[in-house]
Amino acid sequence: MTSAHVQLKLFASLTHFSPENADRLPVAPGTSVQELLRDLDVPLAKAHLIFVDGVKRTLDTRLNGGERVGVFPPVAGG
């Protein structure tokens, strides 16, 4: 299977899961966001908001390569 690349940005408490090659992370076309995060040991329960190319998506979203993926944990404030 050929490999493609995505740009991954993990925010706030998720940043420590970010790999060094997050700007050009290899993925197999058809990989879901859930599979990508699981491979990086990101706790799926903490992947609260997911954006792919600036559009809100779900863990089931499939990646083809070339996308920008942003993942935010639950946010609280006061």
N, C-alpha and C positions, 0 to 999 in steps of 0.2 A: 504494500500500500504506500502511496506517495505521501510525503509530509508537506504540510503547509505551516504557516506561522500566524500567530495572533499577538496582539499587544495587550497585555494583562496589567490592570492597575487595581490593587487591593487597597482599600482605604481604612483609616482609623485603626482599630484593634486587629485588623486582618493583615496589616503591612508586614508583620514578621513572618508570614507564610509566603511572601513574594520571593520567587527565585531570582537569581542574578540575571538571568536571560529573559526577564518578564517583558522587555521591549520587543523581543523577537522569539516568542515561545513556540516551539514546534508542536503541532497538533496534526492528527490524521483527519482528513476531511470527513465530516459527518460526526465528529466527536461532539457530545453535548457539553454544555457548560457544567453540568453536574459531574460528568466524567473528568473534565479538566480539573475542577476543584478537588475532587476526590483523589486524583493522582498527586496533587500537591499537599494532601493532608489538611486541607481547609475544612473545618467543621461545617457541614452543610446547614446546620441549624443557625449558624451565624451569617450565612449568605442571604441577607434580608432583601436588599435591592440589587438587581442585576441590570446593567445596561449594556447593550451591544450596539456599537456605532451610535451612541447617544439616545437609543430608544429602549424603554423599559421592556425587559424580557423575563423569561422564567428559566429555571434550571434545565428544563427539557429542550431549550433552544439548541439547535445544531449549528456547528461552526464549519465553515468551508475554507477558512484561511483569509487573512487580510483584515479581519475584524479587529476593532478595539473593544475590549471587554472590561467593564468596571464593576466592581463588587463592593457593596457597602454593608456593614453590620447593622443591627438595629441601633437606632439613634434615640437618645433620651436627653432631655435637658430641662432646665428650670430656671 
